Every structure is written in structure tokens, then in C-alpha cells.
Amino acid sequence: MNALVPARRERPRLQVVSGEAAILDGQWASDHWDASLLGIPARRGRGTARFGGISQQWLRDPVKRWSRFRLATGCAFATIDSGALALTRFSRFLATRHPQAADASAITRPVLEDYLSWLLTQGYSASTRALSLSMARVFFDACHRHGWLPGLAASATIYVEELPFHHDEIARFIPEFVMAQLESGQALSKIPHTTTRNLVIVLIETGLRGGDACNLPFSPVLADSSGWPCLRFEAVKVRAGQLIPLSAKAAAAISAQQDYVRQRWPAGSPWLFPGMTGNDDGSKPYSHSAFIQQLRRWQRVIDLRDEAGQPVTVTGHQFRHTLGTRLINSGVPQHVVQRLPGHASPHMTSHYAKVHDATIREAFDRYQSQRVNISGEPIGYDPGSPAASAEWVKHNLNRVRDSLPNGYCGRPAQQDCPHPNACLTCPDFQTSPSSCRSTGGRPRSTAVSSPKPRARDSSASPGTCAVSRPTWTGSSPPSKASRTTIPAMNRADNSAFLAQANARRHQAALAAAHHAIDQLRREGKPVTYAAVAYAAGVSRTWLYSQDQIRDLISDLRKDEPPAAALTAQRASTSSLRQRLDTACAEITRLRTENRSLRDQLARQLGLHRTQPASKAPAKPK
């Protein structure tokens, strides 16, 4: 029997087992599957699947056939056991609520709706109900496709929207008060086993899943181009290899664990965390269930408590949520956080962002209650108003685009700025009372360097907002920013000159808009806001704010004849019938092709089983 090579964990594949084909078929026909007898690699403690709880014989055989098919597609053996357990629940439901079900024709849409309510009455958690329904949904879809349950109603299906969306909850991170107790050197020293202690440190620092960490090979560390250690592992859940950077603490824990393994097993072990009991040769990896027990026992020893003084228990998987939450709160981009824990989609990573958003929103509400405008007048803010959420989004956008030293722009990020280079006198500029008082009612000049970080310092002058900055192209790149520090100096009050310049620009923009309107009328073109803005070189937002121009454009548009409305033409009956016949013909062709391919696959599989093995399987390198 082929053994699993721990140095390179790949997706589980069916392997040839030495022996007669009849013996192998007998194992497949059994109600208790053992991965080692079937020649399928499986993790320690997760190599069995039980089908004996399915009391209906007409249901049990298709479930086995479905499970064998899923193994051939690369599913882990633990997933097969989960599917068998989910269909066992469905079998118990049929025996309890529909004992008269004698074949697959008894499974109808009303029966599945009854199954949804039955799961609720049994008191299962949202995750258990979601797993049961999703497995049943995939099974019935496969039966519809391959015909494994003859007589199954076409309407017998479970829809996606009927699955409990338990993953929409906030990430189950560990509070920092509790993490301070777990990460302290005094608490870690109370873990009696060296393997468990190093494994806890690796989980806290890397956020690995417990099963992936327990099955790490002995040498999982690589060095990048700069010599920094990186961890290479196989993420079984997403069926992909990953490489993530290691912290100094995690790298030290891995090095210490390697020294311990060399001392404990002089002959060597293929695992970084070998099993602690019944493992004299070091061939077995650390059992994840044993780690769970050791983790709970350690928390009782250190008397782990929350801020209220109540005893608390954490799981190893919560270290993963805690690491993601810490990264998001530290300002790491969400797409980077998604790659570190190895999430298949950004949906799970978004849970960490919810925690960060709720935490920062409290500070935002406190800031909004004391902000002032350029005249030192308080700006009203009600955190309970319906517009508070929209203002929170606008605040985040502006802080990214227009982070000025003493405040930020209060206009939405997608709005054009009618006050170019006039942030010091712009009514939309917002700042804190201390900044306003220190300059006599005006915010400090943004040209002076400030210790606060600013977004995109090299792409804009410090005294302008993002919407008034020039757009650089590849043919006219901006010059490099000077590295010379400009000394702070007291500047004269130039606000009057800036106001005069703004007035001149405003009059020039009005003249350009009127000229554009006259030009469009002479050329016989429609007078629209977009056309006037393009011809005059101004923004449509600014045009909307000018009452005189807005009324003029509205009057001119009233004189234009309305455009002829296009009437939609409905498809004829013959056209719809032809499209339906074409679709039916394509479905028939695909069914015939799939049936032919399944027959060829079955013949090849039969020939492969009947032929004796020419030589023993090669030993893994």
C-alpha cells in the first residue's frame, strides 16, 4: 500500500492497492470504509466513513456511489465522512417523519421542506444545519445528473437561499485582554509538553488551521531572496500549497521543535509535530483531537479569564480569527490578509473588516462631535441619524484621498472641487478646535511639513485636495519630489488675495459657460449639461450649482423637440419555438455524449481492476 509522503502534501488521490479486485470491491461495498484498506491517503483520526446509520437500502447504495465518485474527484476522506453523516441525518428524518418512503419517488419538494423544519426542531446549530443541507443539496443534484436515484422527482432540490448563512457573523476573535494571558511567557511555560507548546506558538503567530499545522513536514521553512524565513504548507481545505512569511517568534519555535524531534527520535521523523504517545518510531503526526484536549487542559491550569473575571475557553481556530483581526486593525489591506490565512474568497476576510469598521466607527463618532469649520463654528452631527452611515463612508474615502495635515475635505470623493487651491478658505474644509484656535480661526497652512502621515504625498501639492490635482500621464510624468526638508516659517495672511483669485476664476468660468452655450446654439447641437461642461472646461457639478446657467439650460431644453421613443419588438412565437428546439437538441446531444463517456470510463476502470499488478508500487522518494 502506498504511504503518504509528508514532505509534499498534495490533494488526496485514489491509489492502487495490491491484492485481488474482489477484495477491493468488498471494501467499497462495506458500510464502514477504512482509508488505509482502500489505499486512500487520510489524516490521522480522519480515515473512516460510516454508512450503517442509513437505514434505507435504496438510499444507502446511491450515497456510497456518490461518495466514491467524490473521492475520485479529489475530496478529502474527512469530507466523505461528513457527507455520510449528513445523509444519515436525512435517513433518520425519513424513518421518523415519512416511514412509508419505500423508494426515491417518495422524496419530493414538500418532503424536503419538511426536512428543513425538522432540522430546526432537533436543536442543531446553524453550522450543523448548513452542513446537512448543503451535503443533501449536492447529493440530490448528482443523482439528478447521473440517474443514481431512479424515480427522484425533478423538483426534489434544496436551493442555495435556503441554507443557513452562519458565516455572516462577526469573526470569533479573542479579546486582547485574554490574548495577553495566553501569549505571556509565564503561561506558555506551564504547557507540559514541548510539542504542544511550540504548536501553540506557531498557531498564534501564523493563523494556520489546526489540521494543517499538525501535519507540517519536518522541514517546512524556506528562505526568500532577502533571507527571511517563510513557511510552506499544504492547505487541505482549499486544496492548494501556500507560502507565507514567518515572524521571528514563529521561526524560533519551529527551530526549537526541530531540535526536540532530533533529540526525541534520533532516527528522524517525517513530521514537525509527531504524536506524543504510541509513536516510538515517529511515523505518526500529532493528532488534532489530542491537541484540542491539551489546549483545554492548559487553559484550566493558567485559570484563563476575561475582563469581567469569568472563566473563558478558547479554541485553536480562534487564533486564526485573532490574527486576521489584528492585521486588519493594523491597516493591512484586505486582499493581503486574504492571502496570509489562505482564504479561497474575500468573503471570510470581510468578517475581520467588520470588526475593524465597528472599532474605528466609535472613534469617528467621538471626533465628529467636536469638529469645527474654518471659522471655528461647531459642525452638528447626530450618530443616530440615517445619514450617519453615509457620512462614515464619505469620511473613509476622503481620509484616503485628501489627508491634509490639519484636517480634511468634507466634500464627497466623487465630487469635483469648485475651489481650486483654496483649502484654507473653503467652507468644506474641516478641522479640530485646537488647530483652529492655534491659528486665530484659520487652519494652519498645509504647506508646512507635519509629522502626521498623508496619503499619496508625492502625487499632489500639500495645499490642494485630490479633485483639484492635475492628472499625470505617461507622456508627462511628474517630477520627483524633493528630499530637502522645508523649514517652518511664519507666513503672511494671503487669504484676501486667494479670495480675489477665486472670484476672478468664478467669473471666467461663468463667461466660458455662456460662450459654450452660444456656440452650441449656433451649431445647432443639443444644449446639455455634459456638452456645456465639456466645451467650457468646467464640471457638471459646478454647472448644477449656478442658478442662472441652470435656468438657461432648462429653458433651452424645453424648446427642443422630444426624441422619438423606440418601441420594443417582442419575439414571435415561431422564433421562441425555434430557440427552444435548438436548446432541446443541444441538451440531447450532451446527454448522449456524457452517457458515452461514462461507459468508456466504466470499461477502462473494469479493465484496470482485472489486470494484475505488474510490479509492486514504487516507494515514495
C-alpha positions as CSV (number, residue, x, y, z in Angstrom):
1,M,0.0,0.0,0.0
2,N,1.3,3.4,-0.9
3,A,2.2,5.6,2.0
4,L,1.6,9.3,2.3
5,V,4.7,11.4,1.7
6,P,4.6,14.2,4.4
7,A,7.3,16.3,2.7
8,R,4.9,17.3,-0.1
9,R,1.2,17.1,0.8
10,E,-1.0,17.0,-2.3
11,R,-4.7,16.6,-2.8
12,P,-5.9,13.0,-1.9
13,R,-5.9,10.7,-4.9
14,L,-7.1,7.1,-5.3
15,Q,-4.2,4.7,-5.3
16,V,-3.9,1.1,-6.4
17,V,-3.9,-1.5,-3.6
18,S,-2.1,-4.7,-4.0
19,G,-4.5,-7.7,-3.9
20,E,-7.5,-9.1,-5.7
21,A,-10.1,-6.8,-7.2
22,A,-12.8,-8.7,-5.5
23,I,-11.3,-7.8,-2.1
24,L,-11.2,-4.1,-3.0
25,D,-14.8,-4.2,-4.2
26,G,-15.8,-5.8,-0.9
27,Q,-14.3,-2.9,0.9
28,W,-16.2,-0.5,-1.2
29,A,-19.4,-2.4,-0.5
30,S,-18.9,-2.4,3.2
31,D,-20.9,0.0,5.4
32,H,-17.6,1.0,7.1
33,W,-14.9,2.4,4.9
34,D,-11.3,2.5,6.1
35,A,-9.0,4.8,4.1
36,S,-5.9,2.6,4.8
37,L,-7.6,-0.5,3.3
38,L,-8.8,1.4,0.3
39,G,-5.4,2.9,-0.4
40,I,-6.5,6.5,0.1
41,P,-4.3,8.9,2.0
42,A,-6.1,10.4,5.0
43,R,-5.1,12.4,8.1
44,R,-4.7,10.6,11.4
45,G,-8.0,10.1,13.1
46,R,-10.0,11.1,9.9
47,G,-9.7,7.9,7.9
48,T,-13.1,6.3,8.4
49,A,-16.5,6.8,6.9
50,R,-19.7,5.1,8.2
51,F,-22.8,4.4,6.2
52,G,-24.5,2.0,8.5
53,G,-26.8,4.6,10.0
54,I,-28.6,5.0,6.7
55,S,-31.5,2.5,7.3
56,Q,-33.0,2.7,3.8
57,Q,-31.1,0.3,1.5
58,W,-32.3,2.2,-1.6
59,L,-30.7,5.3,-0.3
60,R,-27.6,3.8,1.2
61,D,-26.2,2.4,-2.1
62,P,-26.5,5.7,-4.0
63,V,-24.8,7.5,-1.1
64,K,-21.9,5.1,-1.4
65,R,-21.7,5.6,-5.1
66,W,-21.8,9.3,-4.7
67,S,-19.1,9.2,-2.0
68,R,-16.8,7.0,-4.2
69,F,-17.3,9.4,-7.1
70,R,-16.3,12.4,-4.9
71,L,-13.2,10.6,-3.8
72,A,-12.2,10.2,-7.4
73,T,-12.6,14.0,-7.9
74,G,-10.1,14.7,-5.1
75,C,-12.3,15.3,-2.0
76,A,-10.6,14.6,1.3
77,F,-11.7,11.5,3.2
78,A,-13.0,13.6,6.1
79,T,-15.3,15.3,3.7
80,I,-16.7,11.9,2.7
81,D,-17.4,11.1,6.3
82,S,-19.2,14.4,6.7
83,G,-21.4,13.7,3.7
84,A,-22.2,10.2,5.1
85,L,-23.1,11.8,8.5
86,A,-25.3,14.4,6.8
87,L,-27.2,11.8,4.7
88,T,-27.5,9.7,7.9
89,R,-29.5,12.6,9.4
90,F,-31.7,12.7,6.4
91,S,-32.3,8.9,6.7
92,R,-33.3,9.3,10.3
93,F,-35.7,12.1,9.3
94,L,-37.3,9.8,6.7
95,A,-37.7,7.0,9.2
96,T,-39.2,9.3,11.7
97,R,-41.5,11.6,9.7
98,H,-42.0,9.5,6.5
99,P,-41.7,5.8,7.4
100,Q,-43.8,4.8,4.3
101,A,-41.0,6.0,1.9
102,A,-40.1,2.8,0.0
103,D,-38.1,4.3,-2.9
104,A,-36.7,7.6,-4.3
105,S,-40.1,8.7,-5.6
106,A,-41.1,9.5,-2.0
107,I,-38.5,12.3,-1.9
108,T,-40.4,15.3,-3.2
109,R,-40.2,19.1,-2.7
110,P,-42.7,19.1,0.2
111,V,-40.7,16.3,1.9
112,L,-37.5,18.4,1.6
113,E,-39.4,21.5,3.0
114,D,-40.5,19.3,5.9
115,Y,-36.8,18.3,6.4
116,L,-35.9,22.0,6.7
117,S,-38.3,22.4,9.6
118,W,-37.3,19.1,11.2
119,L,-33.7,20.2,11.4
120,L,-34.8,23.3,13.4
121,T,-36.8,21.2,15.8
122,Q,-33.8,19.0,16.6
123,G,-31.9,21.9,18.1
124,Y,-28.9,21.7,15.7
125,S,-26.6,24.7,15.4
126,A,-26.6,26.9,12.3
127,S,-23.3,25.3,11.1
128,T,-24.6,21.8,11.5
129,R,-27.9,22.6,9.7
130,A,-25.9,24.3,6.9
131,L,-23.6,21.3,6.5
132,S,-26.6,18.9,6.5
133,L,-28.5,20.9,3.9
134,S,-25.5,21.6,1.6
135,M,-24.5,17.9,1.5
136,A,-28.0,16.9,0.8
137,R,-28.3,19.5,-1.9
138,V,-25.1,18.3,-3.7
139,F,-26.2,14.7,-3.4
140,F,-29.6,15.3,-5.0
141,D,-28.0,17.3,-7.7
142,A,-25.6,14.5,-8.5
143,C,-28.5,12.0,-8.5
144,H,-30.4,14.2,-11.0
145,R,-27.4,14.4,-13.2
146,H,-26.2,10.7,-13.2
147,G,-29.5,9.0,-12.5
148,W,-28.4,7.3,-9.3
149,L,-31.9,7.5,-7.7
150,P,-34.4,6.4,-10.3
151,G,-37.8,8.0,-9.8
152,L,-36.5,11.0,-8.0
153,A,-38.7,14.0,-8.6
154,A,-37.3,16.8,-10.7
155,S,-38.4,19.3,-8.1
156,A,-36.6,17.5,-5.3
157,T,-33.8,20.0,-4.7
158,I,-32.6,22.4,-2.0
159,Y,-32.0,25.9,-3.1
160,V,-28.9,28.0,-2.1
161,E,-31.0,30.7,-0.4
162,E,-32.4,28.0,2.0
163,L,-29.0,27.3,3.5
164,P,-28.4,29.0,6.9
165,F,-25.8,31.7,6.3
166,H,-24.0,31.2,9.6
167,H,-20.7,32.6,8.1
168,D,-22.1,36.1,8.0
169,E,-21.4,36.5,11.7
170,I,-18.5,38.6,13.0
171,A,-15.2,36.8,13.3
172,R,-14.7,35.0,16.6
173,F,-11.5,36.7,17.6
174,I,-10.0,36.5,21.1
175,P,-10.0,39.8,23.0
176,E,-6.6,41.3,23.6
177,F,-7.1,41.0,27.4
178,V,-7.3,37.3,27.0
179,M,-4.6,37.1,24.4
180,A,-2.2,38.9,26.8
181,Q,-2.6,36.0,29.2
182,L,-2.1,33.3,26.5
183,E,1.0,34.9,25.0
184,S,2.8,35.6,28.2
185,G,6.0,33.6,28.8
186,Q,4.8,32.5,32.2
187,A,1.6,31.0,30.8
188,L,3.4,29.2,27.9
189,S,5.9,27.7,30.3
190,K,3.0,25.9,32.0
191,I,2.3,23.8,28.9
192,P,3.9,20.4,30.0
193,H,4.7,19.1,26.5
194,T,7.3,20.7,24.3
195,T,5.4,19.8,21.1
196,T,2.2,21.3,22.3
197,R,3.9,24.5,23.4
198,N,5.7,25.0,20.1
199,L,2.5,24.2,18.2
200,V,0.5,26.9,20.2
201,I,3.1,29.5,19.3
202,V,3.0,28.6,15.6
203,L,-0.8,28.8,15.6
204,I,-0.8,32.2,17.3
205,E,1.8,33.6,15.0
206,T,0.8,32.2,11.6
207,G,-3.0,31.6,12.0
208,L,-2.8,28.1,10.4
209,R,-5.7,25.7,10.6
210,G,-5.1,23.1,13.3
211,G,-5.1,20.2,10.9
212,D,-2.6,21.8,8.6
213,A,-0.3,22.7,11.5
214,C,-0.4,19.2,13.0
215,N,0.6,17.7,9.6
216,L,3.5,20.1,8.8
217,P,6.6,18.2,7.4
218,F,9.8,18.2,9.4
219,S,11.4,20.9,7.2
220,P,8.7,23.4,6.2
221,V,10.8,26.6,6.2
222,L,12.2,28.2,3.1
223,A,14.2,31.5,2.8
224,D,13.1,34.2,0.4
225,S,15.5,36.4,-1.7
226,S,16.4,38.5,1.4
227,G,16.9,35.5,3.6
228,W,13.7,35.9,5.6
229,P,12.1,32.5,6.7
230,C,8.8,31.5,5.0
231,L,6.5,28.6,5.9
232,R,5.5,26.2,3.1
233,F,2.4,24.1,3.8
234,E,-0.5,22.4,2.2
235,A,-3.9,24.0,2.9
236,V,-6.1,20.9,2.6
237,K,-9.4,22.8,2.8
238,V,-8.7,24.9,-0.4
239,R,-6.5,22.1,-1.9
240,A,-3.5,24.3,-2.6
241,G,0.0,24.8,-1.4
242,Q,0.8,28.1,0.3
243,L,3.9,30.1,1.3
244,I,3.7,32.7,4.0
245,P,6.3,34.8,5.8
246,L,7.1,33.8,9.4
247,S,7.6,36.1,12.4
248,A,10.8,35.8,14.3
249,K,8.9,34.2,17.2
250,A,7.4,31.5,14.9
251,A,10.7,30.8,13.2
252,A,12.3,30.3,16.7
253,A,9.5,27.9,17.8
254,I,9.9,25.8,14.6
255,S,13.7,25.6,15.1
256,A,13.2,24.6,18.7
257,Q,10.7,21.9,17.7
258,Q,13.1,20.5,15.1
259,D,15.9,20.2,17.8
260,Y,13.4,18.5,20.1
261,V,12.4,16.0,17.4
262,R,16.0,15.2,16.7
263,Q,16.6,14.6,20.3
264,R,13.4,12.6,21.0
265,W,13.6,10.5,17.7
266,P,17.3,10.1,16.8
267,A,16.3,8.1,13.7
268,G,14.3,11.0,12.5
269,S,10.6,11.7,11.9
270,P,8.9,13.0,8.7
271,W,6.7,15.3,10.8
272,L,7.5,18.6,12.6
273,F,4.9,17.7,15.3
274,P,5.0,13.9,15.8
275,G,2.4,12.2,18.0
276,M,3.4,12.1,21.7
277,T,2.1,8.6,22.7
278,G,2.3,5.3,20.9
279,N,4.7,6.7,18.4
280,D,8.1,5.2,19.1
281,D,9.3,5.4,15.5
282,G,7.9,8.9,15.0
283,S,5.9,7.9,12.0
284,K,2.6,9.3,13.2
285,P,1.7,13.0,13.1
286,Y,0.3,14.9,16.1
287,S,-3.4,14.1,16.5
288,H,-5.5,17.3,16.2
289,S,-8.0,15.8,18.8
290,A,-5.2,15.3,21.2
291,F,-4.1,18.9,20.7
292,I,-7.7,20.1,21.5
293,Q,-7.6,18.3,24.8
294,Q,-4.2,19.6,25.7
295,L,-5.3,23.2,24.9
296,R,-8.3,22.9,27.2
297,R,-6.3,21.4,30.0
298,W,-3.7,24.2,29.7
299,Q,-6.4,26.9,29.9
300,R,-7.7,25.4,33.1
301,V,-4.2,25.3,34.6
302,I,-3.5,29.0,33.9
303,D,-7.0,29.9,35.0
304,L,-7.9,31.9,31.9
305,R,-10.4,34.6,32.5
306,D,-12.0,37.6,30.6
307,E,-12.1,41.2,31.7
308,A,-15.2,40.5,33.8
309,G,-13.3,37.9,35.8
310,Q,-15.3,35.0,34.3
311,P,-13.6,31.8,33.2
312,V,-13.2,31.6,29.4
313,T,-12.2,28.9,27.0
314,V,-10.8,29.5,23.5
315,T,-10.2,27.1,20.6
316,G,-7.2,26.8,18.3
317,H,-9.2,28.1,15.4
318,Q,-9.8,31.4,17.2
319,F,-6.1,32.1,16.9
320,R,-6.7,32.3,13.2
321,H,-9.5,34.8,13.6
322,T,-7.5,36.8,16.0
323,L,-4.5,37.1,13.6
324,G,-6.8,38.3,10.8
325,T,-8.4,40.9,13.0
326,R,-5.1,42.2,14.2
327,L,-3.8,42.5,10.7
328,I,-6.9,44.4,9.6
329,N,-6.8,46.7,12.6
330,S,-3.1,47.4,11.8
331,G,-4.1,48.8,8.4
332,V,-3.0,45.8,6.2
333,P,-5.0,45.8,3.0
334,Q,-7.8,43.2,2.9
335,H,-6.6,41.4,-0.2
336,V,-3.2,40.9,1.6
337,V,-4.9,39.5,4.7
338,Q,-6.9,37.1,2.4
339,R,-3.6,35.6,1.1
340,L,-2.0,35.1,4.5
341,P,-4.7,32.8,6.1
342,G,-5.3,31.2,2.7
343,H,-8.9,32.2,2.2
344,A,-10.4,31.0,-1.1
345,S,-12.6,34.1,-1.4
346,P,-12.7,37.6,0.2
347,H,-16.0,36.7,1.9
348,M,-14.4,35.3,5.0
349,T,-11.7,38.0,5.2
350,S,-14.5,40.6,5.2
351,H,-15.6,39.4,8.7
352,Y,-12.3,40.8,10.1
353,A,-13.0,44.1,8.4
354,K,-16.4,44.3,10.1
355,V,-14.6,44.2,13.5
356,H,-12.2,46.9,12.4
357,D,-15.0,49.1,11.0
358,A,-17.0,48.8,14.2
359,T,-14.0,49.7,16.3
360,I,-13.0,52.8,14.3
361,R,-16.6,53.9,13.9
362,E,-16.7,54.6,17.7
363,A,-13.7,56.9,17.4
364,F,-15.2,58.6,14.4
365,D,-18.4,59.4,16.3
366,R,-16.4,61.0,19.1
367,Y,-14.4,63.1,16.6
368,Q,-17.4,64.2,14.7
369,S,-19.0,65.6,17.9
370,Q,-16.2,68.2,18.3
371,R,-15.1,69.1,14.8
372,V,-15.4,72.7,13.5
373,N,-15.3,74.6,10.2
374,I,-12.7,77.2,9.1
375,S,-14.5,79.9,11.2
376,G,-14.3,77.9,14.4
377,E,-18.0,77.1,14.5
378,P,-19.1,73.6,15.6
379,I,-20.5,71.3,12.9
380,G,-23.6,69.4,14.0
381,Y,-23.5,65.6,14.0
382,D,-26.1,63.1,15.2
383,P,-24.6,59.5,15.3
384,G,-28.2,58.1,15.3
385,S,-29.4,59.8,12.2
386,P,-30.0,57.9,9.0
387,A,-27.3,59.9,7.2
388,A,-24.6,59.0,9.7
389,S,-23.6,55.8,7.9
390,A,-23.2,57.7,4.6
391,E,-21.1,60.3,6.3
392,W,-18.9,57.5,7.7
393,V,-18.3,56.1,4.2
394,K,-17.5,59.6,2.9
395,H,-15.1,60.1,5.8
396,N,-13.2,57.0,4.9
397,L,-12.9,58.0,1.2
398,N,-11.8,61.5,2.0
399,R,-9.2,60.3,4.5
400,V,-7.7,58.1,1.8
401,R,-7.7,60.7,-0.9
402,D,-7.4,64.1,0.9
403,S,-5.4,63.6,4.1
404,L,-4.2,67.1,4.9
405,P,-2.0,67.9,7.9
406,N,-4.7,69.9,9.8
407,G,-8.0,68.4,8.6
408,Y,-9.7,67.0,5.5
409,C,-12.2,67.9,2.8
410,G,-15.8,67.5,3.6
411,R,-17.0,67.0,0.0
412,P,-17.7,63.5,-1.3
413,A,-14.8,62.0,-3.1
414,Q,-16.6,61.7,-6.5
415,Q,-17.5,65.4,-6.5
416,D,-15.4,68.0,-8.4
417,C,-13.9,70.9,-6.4
418,P,-15.1,74.4,-7.4
419,H,-12.4,76.0,-5.1
420,P,-9.0,75.0,-6.7
421,N,-6.0,75.7,-4.4
422,A,-8.3,77.3,-1.8
423,C,-8.5,74.8,1.1
424,L,-7.6,77.5,3.6
425,T,-10.8,79.4,2.8
426,C,-13.0,76.6,1.5
427,P,-16.2,76.1,3.6
428,D,-16.0,72.4,3.1
429,F,-12.6,72.1,5.0
430,Q,-13.0,70.6,8.4
431,T,-10.5,70.5,11.3
432,S,-10.2,70.2,15.1
433,P,-10.8,73.0,17.6
434,S,-7.2,73.0,18.7
435,S,-5.9,73.5,15.1
436,C,-8.5,76.3,14.5
437,R,-7.6,78.2,17.8
438,S,-3.9,78.0,17.3
439,T,-4.1,80.0,14.0
440,G,-6.7,82.6,15.1
441,G,-9.8,81.0,13.4
442,R,-8.0,79.6,10.3
443,P,-6.4,76.2,9.9
444,R,-2.6,76.2,9.7
445,S,-1.0,76.4,6.3
446,T,-0.8,73.0,4.7
447,A,2.5,73.8,3.0
448,V,4.4,73.4,6.3
449,S,5.6,69.8,6.9
450,S,3.7,67.9,9.5
451,P,4.5,64.7,11.4
452,K,1.1,63.2,10.6
453,P,1.2,60.8,7.6
454,R,-0.6,61.8,4.4
455,A,-1.9,59.7,1.6
456,R,0.0,60.0,-1.7
457,D,2.4,62.7,-0.7
458,S,4.3,62.5,-3.9
459,S,1.2,62.9,-6.2
460,A,-0.2,66.2,-5.0
461,S,0.8,69.6,-3.6
462,P,0.0,69.6,0.2
463,G,-2.3,72.6,-0.1
464,T,-4.8,71.1,-2.6
465,C,-7.5,68.4,-2.4
466,A,-7.4,65.4,-4.7
467,V,-10.1,66.6,-7.1
468,S,-8.2,69.7,-8.0
469,R,-4.8,68.0,-8.6
470,P,-3.5,67.6,-12.1
471,T,-3.7,64.2,-13.7
472,W,-0.4,63.0,-14.9
473,T,0.0,60.7,-17.9
474,G,2.8,58.5,-19.2
475,S,4.0,61.2,-21.6
476,S,4.1,63.9,-18.9
477,P,5.2,62.3,-15.6
478,P,5.5,64.4,-12.5
479,S,8.9,65.5,-11.4
480,K,10.4,63.7,-8.4
481,A,9.6,65.1,-5.0
482,S,12.4,67.0,-3.4
483,R,14.0,65.3,-0.4
484,T,15.0,68.7,1.1
485,T,13.0,69.5,4.3
486,I,11.4,72.9,4.1
487,P,11.9,74.8,7.3
488,A,8.8,76.1,9.0
489,M,8.2,79.8,8.8
490,N,5.6,82.3,9.6
491,R,3.7,83.3,6.5
492,A,1.6,86.4,5.9
493,D,-2.2,86.3,5.7
494,N,-2.8,85.8,1.9
495,S,-6.5,84.8,2.3
496,A,-7.7,88.1,0.8
497,F,-5.6,87.5,-2.4
498,L,-6.8,84.0,-2.6
499,A,-10.4,85.2,-2.3
500,Q,-9.9,87.7,-5.2
501,A,-8.3,85.0,-7.3
502,N,-11.3,82.7,-6.7
503,A,-13.7,85.5,-7.7
504,R,-11.8,86.0,-10.9
505,R,-11.8,82.3,-11.7
506,H,-15.5,82.2,-11.0
507,Q,-16.3,85.0,-13.4
508,A,-14.1,83.4,-16.0
509,A,-15.9,80.1,-15.6
510,L,-19.3,81.8,-16.0
511,A,-18.1,83.6,-19.2
512,A,-16.8,80.3,-20.6
513,A,-20.1,78.5,-19.8
514,H,-22.1,81.3,-21.6
515,H,-19.8,81.2,-24.6
516,A,-20.2,77.4,-24.8
517,I,-24.0,77.7,-24.7
518,D,-23.9,80.3,-27.5
519,Q,-21.6,78.1,-29.6
520,L,-23.8,75.0,-29.2
521,R,-26.9,77.0,-30.2
522,R,-25.1,78.4,-33.4
523,E,-24.0,74.9,-34.4
524,G,-27.5,73.5,-33.8
525,K,-26.3,70.9,-31.3
526,P,-28.4,70.0,-28.2
527,V,-27.6,72.1,-25.1
528,T,-27.0,69.6,-22.3
529,Y,-25.0,69.8,-19.1
530,A,-22.5,67.3,-20.4
531,A,-22.0,69.2,-23.7
532,V,-21.6,72.6,-21.9
533,A,-19.2,71.2,-19.3
534,Y,-17.0,69.7,-22.0
535,A,-17.0,72.8,-24.2
536,A,-16.4,75.2,-21.3
537,G,-13.9,73.1,-19.5
538,V,-15.9,73.1,-16.2
539,S,-17.6,70.3,-14.2
540,R,-21.2,69.4,-14.4
541,T,-21.4,69.7,-10.6
542,W,-20.4,73.3,-10.8
543,L,-23.0,73.9,-13.5
544,Y,-25.7,72.5,-11.3
545,S,-24.8,74.9,-8.6
546,Q,-25.1,78.0,-10.8
547,D,-28.8,79.1,-10.8
548,Q,-28.5,81.4,-13.8
549,I,-26.9,78.8,-16.1
550,R,-29.1,76.0,-14.8
551,D,-32.3,78.0,-15.6
552,L,-30.9,79.0,-19.1
553,I,-30.1,75.3,-20.0
554,S,-33.5,74.2,-18.8
555,D,-35.3,76.8,-20.9
556,L,-33.3,75.9,-24.0
557,R,-34.0,72.2,-23.5
558,K,-37.8,72.8,-23.3
559,D,-37.7,74.3,-26.9
560,E,-36.0,71.1,-28.3
561,P,-38.4,68.6,-29.9
562,P,-38.7,65.4,-27.9
563,A,-36.7,62.4,-29.2
564,A,-38.8,59.6,-30.8
565,A,-39.2,56.8,-28.4
566,L,-38.1,53.4,-29.5
567,T,-40.7,50.7,-29.3
568,A,-39.6,47.3,-28.2
569,Q,-40.3,44.4,-30.6
570,R,-41.4,41.2,-28.9
571,A,-40.1,37.9,-30.1
572,S,-42.6,35.9,-32.3
573,T,-44.0,32.5,-31.4
574,S,-42.0,30.8,-34.2
575,S,-38.8,32.4,-33.1
576,L,-39.3,31.3,-29.5
577,R,-40.2,27.8,-30.7
578,Q,-37.0,27.6,-32.8
579,R,-34.9,28.7,-29.9
580,L,-36.5,26.0,-27.7
581,D,-35.9,23.3,-30.3
582,T,-32.3,24.3,-30.6
583,A,-31.8,24.1,-26.9
584,C,-33.5,20.7,-26.6
585,A,-31.3,19.3,-29.4
586,E,-28.2,20.6,-27.7
587,I,-29.3,19.0,-24.4
588,T,-30.0,15.7,-26.1
589,R,-26.5,15.8,-27.7
590,L,-24.8,16.5,-24.4
591,R,-26.7,13.7,-22.6
592,T,-25.6,11.2,-25.3
593,E,-22.0,12.4,-25.2
594,N,-22.0,12.1,-21.3
595,R,-23.5,8.6,-21.5
596,S,-20.8,7.5,-24.0
597,L,-18.0,8.9,-21.8
598,R,-19.4,7.2,-18.7
599,D,-19.5,3.9,-20.5
600,Q,-15.9,4.3,-21.7
601,L,-14.8,5.2,-18.2
602,A,-16.5,2.2,-16.7
603,R,-14.9,-0.2,-19.2
604,Q,-11.4,1.3,-18.6
605,L,-11.9,1.0,-14.9
606,G,-13.0,-2.6,-15.2
607,L,-10.0,-3.5,-17.3
608,H,-7.7,-1.7,-14.9
609,R,-9.1,-3.7,-11.9
610,T,-8.9,-7.1,-13.7
611,Q,-5.3,-6.7,-14.8
612,P,-2.9,-7.9,-12.1
613,A,-0.3,-5.5,-11.0
614,S,2.9,-6.0,-13.0
615,K,5.2,-4.8,-10.2
616,A,5.0,-3.5,-6.7
617,P,4.2,0.1,-6.3
618,A,7.3,2.3,-6.2
619,K,8.4,3.6,-2.9
620,P,7.9,7.3,-2.4
621,K,11.0,9.4,-3.0
